[in-house]
Amino acid sequence: MENSKAKELQEKLFYKKKSAFEAMSENELDEVMEYAKGYSIYLDTAKTEREAVDYSVDMLKAYGFEPYVLGMPVYPGDRFYHVNRNKSLIAFVIGSEGVEDGFKILAAHVDSPRLDLKQHPIYEDGGFAYAKTHYYGGIRKYQWATVPLALHGVVVLKNGEEIKVNIGENEGDPVFCITDLLPHLAKDQNAKTLATAFSGEGLNVLVCASPFMEDGKVCDVDEKIKLNVLLELYRLYGITEEDFISAELCFVPSAKCMDIGFDRALIGAYGHDDRVCAYSELTAMIENLDGKNSIMCILADKEETGSDGATGMQCRLMVDIIDSVSKVLGADGAAVRARSKCLSADVAATFDPCYPEVFEKRNSAIASCGVALAKYTGSGGKYGTNDCHAEFIAEIREIFEKDNVLWQTAEMGKVDAGGGGTVAKYISRYNIDTVDVGVPVLSMHAPFEVISKYDLYSAHKAFCAFCKY
């Protein structure tokens, strides 16, 4: 009897993370797999922030969303989206009760670490042509060597014409790569640290190996292989070397989404951070279009480099839209912001048993135990964090309980092991209650990241509950 009483007390008093396999019904487990199919298509199609915005707009248009311009009339029930410089997106629906009670805001980012081309990228050396890159966001440089890469982006001509580039994704396309030393000659390289074995200037992408031929013969000009590259780009897209100056081109992994494991419970892909949250928040808003709450969905750019610039979360566009909509509806923008609530939808670090030394397991996200709620992010002594107040976290706990959301708490890792930030602090600065809630990820920022399908579905369910109540 004593053991039974002790067990009862443990059940009542202890906090224990539950896995999806304990917490979800058989029907829900099936829904997990179905939901993951749509996400995989999204991720394969949207490998850059521009592509993510384009795909998201198509999703929204299918549900009656229309373009929004600051100051235009809005009414309860209206559905709008605003595209900012083709690289970020704010979509919103006006609930049946207007905006007096604030917006339910879901904020993710759609940029991911990658290799951007420099403005004068193509050069020739040793019988090859290469593209010079400048890495974007926090990467571990060695991970990008010997990975098949695709070229994505846009070139904007002097006359304003925009040309979309995509090479390496379709059947029959060539791919590109960064080469590495053979082990037989890597003695000195092996003696270096991971941080120094590869340099930023050494991330040069191999793009061509044959010279331009004229009448079946090698032409008598300098940089013949570079000429061949530029001729092919001119043939495909009508661009010249000078056009790189007004281009945004990048190399990303060419691999598609893949199921991992005999049970297919995991998805391996490029760009889970943070398009896994972007997709789950978009679909959550779409499922809650006819409720009383006004909902705003933000897909931000530049998070991986500090959220600066006109398309980053530090731009005031969110505030401008809230204030403009509030004014048109006869509400005060500052009051609406004060009553708004936000889930900063960004990924968390999954506990990796292969590297336990950097994690504090009790406070780490565990795969397939649900969406992760992080009270704070930052580094060291919580520097650079939003650190949400307890009252709002209690409110979110209650919302998740109402809809039986599978969720868990999470930190980035051990206190002095490192750290990272999200867009949360750039939203809460406008007097908006904000907390980080997102999907746990293995191998974050690598060319091939891993998530659990169960955590993906839990995030979608969490965002649905937040929009509803």
N, C-alpha and C positions, 0 to 999 in steps of 0.2 A: 504493500500500500504506500509506503514511504517513497519508493521509487516512482510509483505512478503519480504521486503528488508532485514530486520533483520535476517529472516530465511535464506535467501540466503547467507548473510555474515557468519552466524554461520556454514552453510554447508561448506563454503570455508575455514574458518579460524580455526574452532575448531577441535581438535583431538577426535575422538569417536571410541571406540571399537565396532565392529559389530559382531553379533552372526552368526554362520553358517546358521541358519534358515533365516536370512536376506540376506546373501551374496551368498549362494550356489544355483545353479539351481536344479530342481527336479532330473535330471539325475545324478548330482554330489552327491546328498544326497543318491541316491541308491548305487553309487560307494563306498561311505563311509562304508556302511554295508557289502558290498562284501569284501572290503579290510580288514576289521576287522576280518573276518573269518580266513584268512591266518595267521594273527598275533596271534590269539588265539591258533592256533595249535603250532606255534613257541614257545609261552610262556609256554604252557603245557609240551612241549618236552624238553625245555632248562631251567631247574631250577637251574643249576649251570653254572659257566663260562666254564667248560670243555664241558658240554652238549651243551651250546650255540655255542661254537667253532665247535663242531662236526656237529651240524645241519647246521650251516652257510656254512661249507665246502661242505656239500652235496648240498646245494642250488647253490653254486658257480660252482661246477663241472658240474651241469646240464646246465650251460651256457658256458662251454668250458674253465673254469679256470684250470690252472695247477700249481703244486707246484713250488715255486721259491727258488733258492739258491743264496746267495750273490755272485755277480760276473758273473753270467751266462749271455749269450747273450739275449738281448731283442730288439724287433722291434715294430714300430707303429702297433697297432691293437692287440698286445699280451695281454693276460689276465692271471694274476698270483695271487697266494695266498701264504702267508708264515705263518705257524703255529709256535708259540713260546711256547715251553714247554707244549703244549696241553691246554694252558689256555688263550692265547691271539692270535689275528689274524690280519694280515695286508694283505688286498687284493688290487690290483691295475690293472688298464687298461691303456695302453699307447695309447693316442689319435692320430689321423691322423697327427697332427702337432707336435708330439714329446713332449718333456718336457721343451723346452726352455722358455715357458711362465709359467712354474711352474705347480704344481699339484693342483687340487681342492680336498681338504682333508675334509672328514667327520669322526669325531672321537667320538665314544660312548664307554661306558664300559659295560661289561657283568657280573660283579660280583654284588651281592646284599647282604644286611644284612642277617645273618643266624646264626646258632649255630654250630660251629665246635666241633668235638670230640677232647678231649685231647689225648695225646699219650698213657696214661694208664687210659682208661676211665671206664671200667666196674667194678662195686662194688655191694655188697649185704648189705641190711640193712632192718630190720623190716619185713621180709617176702617178700621183693621185690628186684629186680635187677635194677640198674640204670646205665645210661651213663653220665659221667662228661663232661661238655661242656665249651668252651670258646667262648663267643659271638664275632661275626665278624662284624665290622662296627657299626654305630650309631643306636642302638635300644632303644626302651622304654620297659624295661624288662617285665613289667606287661602284655604287649600285647601278650607275647608268652606263657603264662600259659593257660592251658585247650584248646589249639589248636591242632587238629590232625596233627601229623608230619610224614614225610617220611624220610628215611635214603638214602642219595645219596653219591656217591664219588668213589674213587679208592683206591685199596690197591696194593702196589708194593712189590713183594717178593724179597728176597735177590738175586735171579737169574735174576732179571729184569722183570719177568713176571708181567703184569699189569692186575688186576682183577677189573672189574666194579661192583659196588654195587648199587642196586636200590630196596628198599623195602618200600611199602606203596603207590605205584602209580597204580598198576594194580588191576583189579577186584579180590577179594578174598585175597589180601594182608592184613596183619596186619598193624596197624599204631601205633604211639607212642605219648606220651604226657608228659607235665610238669603239676603236680597237684597244686592245690591251696587250701587254707584254706576254710572250710565252714564258712558262715557268723556268725553262732552261737558262733564260737571260734576266731573270727577275730578282737576282740576289740582292742588289742594292735597293730595289723597290720594296722587297720584303722586309728590309730592315727599317723602313720608315713607318710612321704611325698611319692609321687609317685617314687621319685628317690631312696628312701631307703627301701621301702616296699619289694622289691625284690632285691636280691644281685646277682652278677655274679656267685658266687660259689653256689647259690641256684637254678640255672637253670639246674637241673638234670632231665634227661629224663627217664621216666618209660619204661623199656624194657621187663620185664618178672616178673611172679609171681608164678611160679611153680618150684619145685626142680627136679634135675635129678633122675630118677627112675631106679632101677636095679632089674630085675626079679619081677616087680610089686611092689617093695618096695622102700621107700626112702633110698638112699645110705648113708653109714656111713662115710661121709667126710665133711670137712668144706666147706663153700661157695657153697652149692649144687645148688642154683638158678643161681649164676654166672656161674657155670659149665654148666648148661643147656643152657645159652646164648651162651657161647663159642662153645659148641657142635653143636648148630644150625648153627652158622656162619661157622664152619668147614664143616658141612654137605652141606651147600649151596655154599660155596666159597672156601673151602679148606684152610682157614686161621686160624692162632693161635693168642694168645694174643700178642706175640712178634711182629707180623706183623702190629699191630696198629702203631708201631714206624715209619714205612715208608708208612703211609696211609694218605689220605686226604678225610676224611669222615665228613659229616655234616647233620644236621637235617634242613629240610625246610618244609613249610606248604604243606600238601598233597592235598589240595583242587585244583580243576581245575578252569580255567577261567569261569566266569559266567556273563551273561548280568544282568545289574541292572536297575530297574525301569520298569514301565508299558510300556514305549516307547523303552526299550532296547537301550538307547542312550549311556549308560556307560558300561565299562567293569571292573569288580572286579577281582583281581588276586594277587598272589605273584609275585614280581620281575619286575613290570613295570619300576622301577628305576634300571637299565637304559635300559633294553632290549626293551622297547617301542621305543627308539631312534635307538638302534642297528638294529632292524628289518626294520624300515622305511628308514634308510640310506642304508642298504644292497639292498633293493628292488629298491631304487632310482638309485644306481649305475648300477644295472642290467638293468634298463630301459634306460640307457644312455651309452651303451657299444660302440656304433659306431660313436661317435661324434668326434669333433676336440680336445676336452680337455682330458688331462690325469687326471684320477680320482684315489684317494686313499681312501680306507675305513678301518678305524682302529676300532677294537673291543678290548679294553684294559681290563686288570685285575687290581685288587688292588685299584681301585679308592676309594672305601669305607673306606680304611685304609691308605690313603695318597699317593697312586700311587707309592709306593716304590717297590723295588725288581726287578728281571729280567723280570717279566711279566707286571710290572706297566708302566705307561706313562712316568715316569722319566727315564726309560731305554732308551738308544740311538738308539734302533732298527729302529725306523722311520727314523732317520737321516742317519743311515748306509744304509738303502735301497734306500733312495732318492739319496745319494751320489754315491752308486754303480751303480744304473740305469743311473744316469746322466753321469758318466764316460764312461760307455759302449756306450752311445748314443752320445758321444762327447761334452757333456755339462759340465759346472762347477756346482758342487753340491751346493756351497754357493749361486750362482746366481739363481739356480732353487728354492732353499728354499726361497730366498728373493722375488721371484715372485709368490710363492704359497699362497693360501688362504685357511682358515680353518673355518668350522662351528664345534664348540665344541658341540656335540649333547648330551646334558644332560637335565634331567627333571627340571621343575620349580615347585614352590609351587602354587597350586590353591587356590584362595580366598575361605575360608570356612566360610559361614555366621553363623555357630554355634560357631565360635571362632574369632569374628571380632576384638577383642582387640589386637591381635598380627599382624594384617595385616594393611597396608596402602592402602586402596581399590583403590585409583586413580592409584597406581603404582603396582598393583598386577595382576596376570594372572586370567582371568575369564573363567570358564569352557565353552567349545564349542565356544570360540571366536578366536580359531586358535592357531597355534604354537607360542610359547613365545620366544621373543628375549630379552636377558638380557645383557645390556651394561657392567655391572659389577656384581660380586657376592661378596664373602668375608664376613667379619663381622665387626661390629663396624665402624671404620673409613676406610672402604674398605680394611681392612687387608686381605692378601691372595687372592687378585683378579687380574685378567688380565686387567680389565677396558679398553675395546676396544676403539680405537680412532674414532672420529666422521666421518672421511673420509671413513673408511671401512663400518661403519654402513650405511652411505648414499648409498654406492655401493650395499649393501645387500637390502636396501629398493627398489632401482631401479629394481634389479633382481626379487624381489617378485612381484612388480607391473606388470612387463612384463607378468608373468604367472598367474596373478590374485590369488596370494596366500593369504589365510586368515591368518593374523598374528597379534600379539599384543606385547606390551612391558610388562616386568615383573621384579619385585624384589622378594627376598626371603620373606620379611616381613618388619615390622617396623625396623628402623635403629638400635635400641638398643635391639630388641627382641631376637636376636640370629644371625644366618647366616650359611653359608656353602660355599664350593668351588667345582670346577670341574677340568677337565684336561686342561682347556684352558691355564692356566699359564705355563704349562709344554710344550706346543707346541709353544706358542708365544715367549718363551725364545730363540728359534732357528730362530728368525727374520722372523716369519710367521704371517701374519695378521690373527687374530683369534677372533671370537665372539661366545658367548653362544646362542644356538638356540635349544629349545627342547619342549617336551610335558608337559603341566601342570598336576600335580598329587595331588589328595586328599589322606590323611593318609599316606604320604610318609614315607617309612622305616617300615611300619607296616606289619604284616604277610598277610594282605589283603588290597592292595592299589586300588585306583579307578582313572580311566581316562575316558575322553570323546572320543568316536569313531571319532567324527568330528575333534578333535585336533590331533588325531593319523593320520588321512588322510591328514590334513593340513601340518603336519611335513613331510610326504612322498612327498607331492607336493612341499614343500619348498626345500627339498634336491634335488629333480629332477631339479628344476629351477636353483639351484646353480651349479649342474653338467653341465647343458646345456650351460650356458652363460659365 
